[in-house]
Amino acid sequence: MKVKNTPGDVKDPALAEQGERRIEWAAREMNVLKLIRERFSRERPLKGVRISGCLHITTETANLALALKDGGATVALCASNPLSTQDDVAAALVAIHGIPTYAIKGEDNETYYRHIHQALEHRPQVTLDDGADLVTTLHTQRHELMDGVIGGTEETTTGVIRLHALAKEGKLRYPIVAVNEADTKHLFDNRYGTGQSTLDGITRATNILWAGRKVVVAGYGWCGRGVAMRARGMGSHVIVTEIDPIRALEAVMDGYEVMPMAQAATVGQVFVTTTGGLGAVDEAHLNVMKDGAILANSGHFNVEINIPALEAMAVSHRTMREFVEEYALKDGRRLYLLGEGRLINLAAAEGHPSSVMDMSFADQALSAEYLVKQGKKLKPEVYPVPRDIDREVGRLKLISMGVQIDTLTPEQQRYLSTWESGT
Ligand code: ADE
């Protein structure tokens, strides 16, 4: 059934039926969100609440939006990255579900921000962000909308870092729940999701064989761990670079070679950045890389590889295949940048698999409900996902996977709550 006259800006409304089938396919793997959606349909905890989400427009995000809608919310969406939109999903959201969606894969910067403003025209009471561009736009350019906002959520590490910086300057105007900080989010989405989808994106873009390849992973946070683990699983020789001594030590003891990027740059064949920071692969590194090195980013923003330096160094460049740009340098070397240095898992593949997004988006849905219930009482700070929500999402995921676990006996419980018994 088509919904007429829903506003939106999508590539091609004719893609809606295809998008709808893929949204349904993803739903099969999102059993925790399904349970929440069923409860939301009965209880309508978000009745009349206007929600604007700046998220990657994928089949999984569509399922989140549908859960929120069934909870009674009116939802508007825009892309959180110019290259991550699945155009068929955006079409289905508008044409079939009547959810205003402003997102086109490959949109330029101007369109990207126009879309954010269009999602803000919805006058959100709750904001959902992945990277904090929506919150930042609200705080810098749309002050008139601020009084109506109850609270917001943030999906990703980079966004949480930005929001902490905003809060530290005393400028954050409403409470934000940092979904990324939930165990059921970062331990699974960042690690297993990024691990699998990053290799998927690089494989789809290049069709390289991983076995025997020297792979340099910049950053050993949860995303870097996932990428390193999966690359090793495919038979790659993995080198890790880090700036944090504890994380570097963990990488060493997890069995990886650890060295500075200046050294790794001379030996690596594939480079994957997952630092969340600036210039992990910088001009000096590009200068010493081997001919044929492949450069991919899996961090939120396209600043981890110094692309302006790469462009300035190149005498020419050409597109070898979709998402693979060859840069020919003066000295004859060729370097290959994937997906314009944007999140390779979403640019060249489909992002994290639905089963892992199930937990992240269950956290999102329950955090939105929490904000609607509690938001007016909360100060404008960055909050963790309440522990009971986090544990419940984990519990439901286990049940959905058919896994049972033990519980403490009363005697074991007593033992753990006393101090008397020792050696
Ligand atoms: N972030 C990473 N993978 C994603 C996906 N499949 N959907 C939405 N956001 C994501």
Boltz pocket constraint, residues with backbone or C-beta under 6 A from the ligand:
constraints:
  - pocket:
      binder: B
      contacts: [[A, 55], [A, 56], [A, 57], [A, 58], [A, 59], [A, 60], [A, 61], [A, 193], [A, 346], [A, 350], [A, 351], [A, 352], [A, 353], [A, 354], [A, 357]]
      max_distance: 6.0
